[in-house]
Amino acid sequence: MFEQKTAKVSNWKYLMGCVRGLRKRIVLSSMKKRLLLSFLCVLPLCLFNGWPRRFQALKAANLITFDDGNSGRNVTILLWYWPFRKAYSLRGDVCWDLYRIPRCRLVDQRSLFPSADVVVFHNVELAMRQQKLPLNLSRPQGQRWAWMSLEAPVHNGNLLQYANIFNMTITYRRDADIPIPYGELLPKEAEGHLVEEVPLNKSFLVCWVVSNFRSHHRRSKVYKELKATVPVTVYGRWTKRALRSNALLPTISRCYFYLAMENTATKDYVTEKLWRNAFQGGAVPVVLGPPLDDYKAVAPPNSFIHVDEFASVKDLGKYLQELAEDKKRYDEYFTWKHQWNVKLYTDWRQRLCKICTQYNSLPQEKVYSNLEAWVNANNS
């Protein structure tokens, strides 16, 4: 407090000295003198009382705005090869231009390996031996290698060979270093959003779109038991009733319920079957795959029906019939639309840019000594 008062007194003396000097040197008419003196008297008071404080506050605000923890430098993310050989444009400042993520440089030129902070490898190409890790290159100090996969563990191949290689995991798991779910629900803003109405053109009780049908999958067994109780309309390559992409959601909207059943029971493995097909299609999802608690962690209460909530599939079928006949109870499964919007993630660039938002919060010395064990942890 004492230092602040001393600074104010010093500022005051300096400004008043300037005023006295100007008064001695300027020769003007009496009216001009009065106007000038008035201005010069008010100016020190403004500077003394308000402007410095506001400037300091503005300066502090700017410091907070631009201090993102990266010490003023870009974080360079190198994608070693594009997933499924489908490349996206990286022109300009992609992460900022598209997703408002600052100081994040996304590149795919392998020549930039020595300067990359993170190098990302998509597992599908490694598992299929279409790509190899550049183990012959000397990794710069501090560079992190990231393992990325959206596949269920059964499709990831032999991960034992990657012991003590990767520093970061990028996958749908909530406990991954960089979680990249297939979709999520984002809160709606208070104003400006209309609530979507529940589609009224319901023609079918239960629908299912499936191309990869395997009789040993649990979902296949559930389907067979369910169709013995209630009618199930099936689309997809398996039944030779494939749907075009622009016909998928309109078709599902005509169904009361959609079988959003995964082909494997894997921790947090909740795919577009829930987010796009059911939620965006306007049908109540009947889910199967991860445990009930995994769905509760990502979806609102009373927005889905889990097969495991029933003693038998027959009981599930009876419940679906009763619910479809009770409009009030059925509509309650869509109340989440008042507060939430469905966000799908399909662009690999957005997933990669997300690394920068968490880069500094991740342990610098982390290494996965047993990637296989981590990937298969808590899986059925």
Beta strands, then each sheet from edge to edge (+ up, - down):
strand 1: 75-79
strand 2: 104-107
strand 3: 118-122
strand 4: 144-149
strand 5: 168-171
strand 6: 178-179
strand 7: 183-187
strand 8: 204-209
strand 9: 232-235
strand 10: 255-261
strand 11: 284-288
strand 12: 305-306
strand 13: 340-344
sheet 1: 2+ 1+ 3+ 4+ 5+ 6+
sheet 2: 7+ 13-
sheet 3: 9+ 8+ 10+ 11+ 12+
end
